[in-house]
């Protein structure tokens, strides 16, 4: 907006000096000396009097802005992991766009919103990854990267996340049925149920109170069950269905030692069970 300057009176040493009327010749025209210097002819935003924006338009609310990923994390969930993310897009054109999600160097494209497991454009959305517990017994680093493209194809900056699974290796069968592995966060352990009456236990602690998910998988057609106890042998949680993997979930706290017990299911009528064995893997997340 151009302002009209009114005549002013200035008093100096008691003697008035009167300045003439303001020059209005430039009001209402496109005089290049005016303060508006925006050269973007198709600019649709509201300009300020001293806007010096040059093409291409870079204003935060410009109609050609790219999406922004404001949060990005990966959490354990049932038989895999959930990639959780939140985004902003000032021109609201994400519908019809897509997401490139790269996990350990392999990129998969997800259409928005059709391929997104939970779609909340003004909250936290998620993509569920099945089988994310496929981690070797000696551990691995899982890397995740996401780029979001809106419908016209403008990309966001990449968002990155990494999980370092500590490999506890193959736990020894040294006569004792339990192994004390100390404090763990994200970790993987393996061992073998050597006969029908074998039971393998892992004693562990946690550094912070959290919700823990432990999928346990094995390489036979037998039924394996998984239980979690505290140091008083009180049951904390169990997963005793018929699926492979069994997925145990529990809330664990500091100051306690937990016992993860893995064994074959035997019915009360199974008085003379056939011999069986299974190599198992437990992933702590």
N, C-alpha and C positions, 0 to 999 in steps of 0.2 A: 504494500500500500504506500503510495506516495503522499507526503504530508504537506499541507499548505502552511507556509511560514508567514506569520502576520508581522506588520511593521513593529519595530521595537524602539523603545526609548531608553537611552543610557545616560545616566547622570554622572558627570565628572567635574569635580570642584565647583559644583553648583551651576554649571553651565550645561544646558541640555543639548545633546547632539541627536538629531532625528535622521534615521536611515530611511531611504526610499522604499517603496513597496517591493516585495519579492518578485523575482522573474518567474512568471508562470508559463513561459513559452514551451517548456518541456513536459508539462503535466498532460497526461493522457496520450502521449505519443511513445514511440519506441526509441527514444534518444539513446544512443550507445553510451552516453555518460551517466545514465541512470544506474541505481545501485543493483538492479536485477541483471545478473550476468549468466543465468542458466541458458545453455546453448542446446539443451536436449529438446528437440521440437515436439516429440511425442510424450513428454514428461506428464504424468497424470497425478503427481502428488501435489500437495499444497506448498508453494514456495514461500520461504521467508524473505524479507526485504533484502537480505545480503546473501542469498543462496548462490553459491559459486559452483554448484554441482555441474560437472562436465560429463558428456556421454562416455561410456555407458553409465546409466543411472545406478548409483551405489547407495541410495537412501535405504535405511533399515526396512521400511515397509514398501519398497519398490515392488512392482508387479512381476518382476523377473527374478525374484530372490530364490536361492537354492534352499532345500531343506537343511535343518540343523539337528544332529543327534546330540541331545543334551545329557543322556545317561545311557550306560551300556554295561551289562553284567551278565554272568552265567551262573546259574544255581542248579543244584541237583534236584531232580524231580522224577520220582517213580522209576520207570525203566530207562531213563536217560537224563537229559538236562534241558532246562528252559533258558533260552537267550532272551533276556528282558531288556527293553529299550524304551526310551521316551524321546519324542521329537517335537520340533516346532517347524511350521511352514507358513510364512506370512501370507502367501497368496493362495493357500488352501487348494493345491492341485496335486496332492499325493495319490488320490484315487486314480488308478490306471498306471501308476508308476511301479517300480519294483525295487527289491533289496538284493544286493549281492552279498552273501554271507560266506566267508572263507574260513574253514576249520582245518587247521594243520595243512594248509596249502591247497585244499580242494574247495573250489567255489561252487555254490549252489544258488540259483536265482529263485526268489520268491516274489510272486505278484502281490501287489497291495490292492485290496485287503484279502483277496481270495485265499492265498497260501499262508497267511499269518494266523497262527493258532488262536491268539487272543488279540483283537484289534481295538485299541482305544487311542485314537489320534490326539485326544487331549489328556491322556494319562499314560500308563505304562502298558505297552504291548509286549507280546512274547511269541517266540517260535520254539516249538518243542522238537528236540532232537532225540530220536530213539537210538539206543545202543551206544550212548556216549561213554559207557563203562568199559569199552574195548581198549584196555590199557595193559601193557605188558607187566609181568610181575616185578621187573626191576625199575618200574616207574617211567614217567614220560612227562614232557611239557606239552600241554594243549594250548594252542594259540587260536584266537578268534579275531576276525576283522569284519566290519560291516560298513558298506557304502549304500546310501539310500538315494534313489533317483526319483524325482517327481515326474508327473505325466509328460511334460515337455522334454524330459531327459536331463535336467540339471542335477549334478551329483552333489551330495553332501561331502564334507571332509570325512575321512575314514575314522571309525572308532575301533579301538583295539582292547583286547582283554587276554590274560594268560593265567592258566592254572598249572601249578607245578605239583604233580603227583609223586610223592616220595615212595620209592620202591622198597618194600620190606623184604622182597625176595620170596623164595620158597622156604617156609618155616620148617625147622627140623622136626623130625619124629624121633625124639631122644629118650623115650620112655615116659616122660611126663606128657599129659594130654594138653597142657596149656603152654602158651608162649607169652611172655611179658614184653610188650613192644614200647612201653612208656607213653609219652605224650604224642598225640598225632593230630594232624589237621586233614589235609588231603593226602591219602596214602592208598597203597594197594598191597595185598598180601596173598600168597598162594600156599597150598599144601594138598595133602591127599588123605581121603578117608580110605584106609587100607582094608578094612573088612566091615562087615555088617554092624558090628558093635562098636566100631571106632567113633570117637568124638574128639573134635579139634576145638580148642578154646584159645581166644586171643584176649589177653588182659591189656587194657589201655586206659589212659587218662586224656583229658582235654584241657587246653590252656584257657579257653573262654567258654562260657555257657553258650550253647547254640543248638539248633536243630540239625541232627545228623541223619544222613541217608546212606545205607549200606546195601547195595545190590550184591548178592552172592550167586555166582553162576558155576556150573560144573559140566563135565563132559560125558555124562552117562544118562540113560533113560530113567534112572531111579529117582525116587522122591526124597529130596533133602529139605530139612527144616532148619531155621535159624532163630535163635533166641538171644536176648540181651538181658543180663543180670547185673545188679550192683554188687558192692563188696559184701553185703549181708546175704547174698544169694536170692534176693527178692527180684522177681521178674519185672523188668522195665518195659520190654516190648517183645514182640515176636512176629515172624513171618513164616507161617506153616501151611501155605496153600499147596497147590500142585504145579505151579508155574516154575519155569526156569528162565531168568533168575528169580529167586526169592528176593524181595526188596523190603528190608527192615528200616523203619523210621522211628526216631525217638528224640526227645529233648534231653540233652545231657548237660551237666553242670561241672564246675571246677570242684576240687576237693573230694572227688569220688573216683574209685577204680571200677571200670566196667569190664564185664566178661562177655565176649561174643562167642556163643556156642554153636557149632555146626555139626550135624549128625544126620544119619538116615532115619526116615520115618519108618516106624514099625508099629503095626496095629496090635491090639491086645490079643488078637486071635492068631497072630503070626508067631507060633511057638517054635518053629523050626525054619527060620528064614534062610533063603538061599544066600550064598556068598555074593558079595558085590563090592565094588570099589569105585571111587570117583575122584578126579582131580578138580579142585575147586579154586575159585578166585573171589576175594572180597575187596571191594573198593570203598574206601571211607571218604565221604564227601560232606 
